[in-house]
Amino acid sequence: MVWRCRAPRTHNGSEVMYVKSYTVQPATTLQGEISVPGDKSISHRSIMLGSIARGETTVRGFLRGEDNISTLDAFRAMGVGVEDDGETLRIKGAGLHGLSEPADILDCGNSGTSMRLITGLLSGQRFFSVLTGDQYLRKRPMGRVIEPLGRMGATIFGRSGGDKAPLAIVGRELTGITHTSKVASAQVKSALMLAGLYADGTTTVTEPHLSRDHSERMFRYFGADVETSNTTVSVRGGRELTGRDIVVPGDISSAAFFIVAALIVPGAELLIRGVGVNPTRTGVIDILVAMGGSIELLDRREVSGEPVADLLVRASRLKGIEIGGEVVPRAIDEFPVISVAAALAEGKTVLRDARELRVKETDRIAAMAANLRRSGVQVVETEDGMEITGTEKLQGCMAESFGDHRIAMSMLIAGLAAAGNVTVDDIDCIATSFPTFIELLEKVAGR
């Protein structure tokens, strides 16, 4: 049985708020065939590029989560016409220089992708704009984007010396730069690529490891002048984009929760249809297979420039491994649920080179370590990762979401393989990326 309740929580030691919580009982098995919502990263980019392209762009499979709606609302506020019949978005592209100055502050909600990428795009506009977000987004670092944009000629003001939102942007003429990023970050890379569309000359970004390449693929699909070589991408400014038809594949980050669920629940077998398997995003599959997971990729195909497959996952006996290096940026969003798999694996799993997890919606290393300890798991935090010693069975517990959708969903998946009930507080955050998660969880668990 899975059930909802309302649970009290204290705030600042006195004020009481009531937040939605969710309780999961252990599952006997998981069976069936499911599809997960459209890829969040591709959905963001389809709105952005469709809005500044000439002509109409149609988008099917668009993820209607809160993060993507924040992006959609921002471009509507800049004069872009978007029709939505519930199945297909029709974006009336304004052209490269056709956006209008927004009459109000643009609210990015909880979406770091919206804020960082839109900051890059707005830097080259001929108008003034302000971006803000919720209490969690306003704590996240923006300097890694703002510093190189400043070298391109952008004028951006923000709190904490320009590192925190709200951000005020005075659009200017930009000049292409060569930037070597200290971290492999698709958000940094994509923000500079979007600014590069408006810059004089060529903008080049090199990463230490290749981050997800959805921007490179979609830029090329829309007709941008883009070149790639190993971990370097270059964009030449000034070329108009052309509207395209886009079919958004299922989000592998969303599928990851159900992949892990099927691996850790005895006797489970799950078919997940139409999942994007872009090689820059399949680190989660590589890691789980290395741990002994049974994951088959069936009916491989290409849709709108992105590779897609059906995933057949069966319950498996997992073992601890060492995780680090180039695979980390290819699985950065999936580490909360990977840590759940590690908690039920034989032996020790060591994660390193994942310092980026500390500056996500919350500090995901600290958050998952705290929750897993409540489940009876031995966890040692390190500066850039953690060491997890697996156990045969998780304990029931009260877990915290920390306002982070991936933490909330990961601990609900953990509850399927626990010895007792797992309750996760403040689950409303799940709607930012996976509004139908609870419904799908109940379906596969037969509840």
Secondary structure, DSSP 8 states (H G I E B T S, - for coil): -EEEEEEEEEETTTEEEEEEEEEE---S--EEEEE--B-HHHHHHHHHHHHHEEEEEEEES---SHHHHHHHHHHHHTT-EEEE-SSEEEEEEE-TT-----SS-EE-TT-HHHHHHHHHHHTTSSSEEEEE--TTGGGS--HHHHHHHHHTT-EEEEHHHHTEEEEEEE---EE--EEE-SS--HHHHHHHHHHHTTEESEEEEE-SS----HHHHHHHHHT-EEEEETTEEEEETT--EE--EEE--B-HHHHHHHHHHHHHSTT-EEEEEEEE--TTTTHHHHHHHHTT-EEEEEEEEEETTEEEEEEEEE----B--EE-GGGTGGGGGGHHHHHHHHHTSBSEEEE-S-GGGGGSSS-HHHHHHHHHHHTT-EEEEETTEEEEE--SSB--EEE--TT-HHHHHHHHHHHHTBSS-EEES-GGGGGGT-TTHHHHHHHHTT-
